[in-house]
Amino acid sequence: MPLYFFHIRNGMGFTPDDEGQELADVGAARNVALRSARALIAAEVAEGRIDLRGRIEVADADGAQVLALPFAEAVELLTGDPPSD
C-alpha cells in the first residue's frame, strides 16, 4: 500500500509528518486528512477560537504533494437564526 504523509500548515507554522500512514489510495488519504483537520478544529473550539486558515498537505512517499485540504473545507459553518418549526 502507498505511504502518505500529513503535514500541517497553520497559524503555528509548519508541522511535518515524519511517520506517514499506509493507505489504499488518495481517497483514503483525503478521508484521514479530513478527520485530522476536524480534530484540530475541535481542539481549537475548546480554547474558544477557530482558525480556518490552515490546511493539511498530503504528500506521497516521494515527497510530492498529492492534495491539500484547507481547514475551511472540513466544516460547514451555519450562522444566523435557527430554522423555525
C-alpha positions, 0 to 999 in steps of 0.5 A: 500500500502507498505511504502518505504523509500529513503535514500541517500548515497553520497559524503555528507554522509548519508541522511535518509528518515524519511517520506517514500512514499506509493507505489504499489510495488518495481517497483514503488519504483525503478521508484521514486528512479530513478527520485530522483537520476536524480534530484540530478544529475541535481542539481549537473550539475548546480554547474558544477560537477557530482558525480556518486558515490552515490546511493539511498537505498530503504528500506521497512517499516521494515527497510530492504533494498529492492534495491539500485540504484547507481547514475551511473545507472540513466544516460547514459553518451555519450562522444566523437564526435557527430554522423555525418549526 
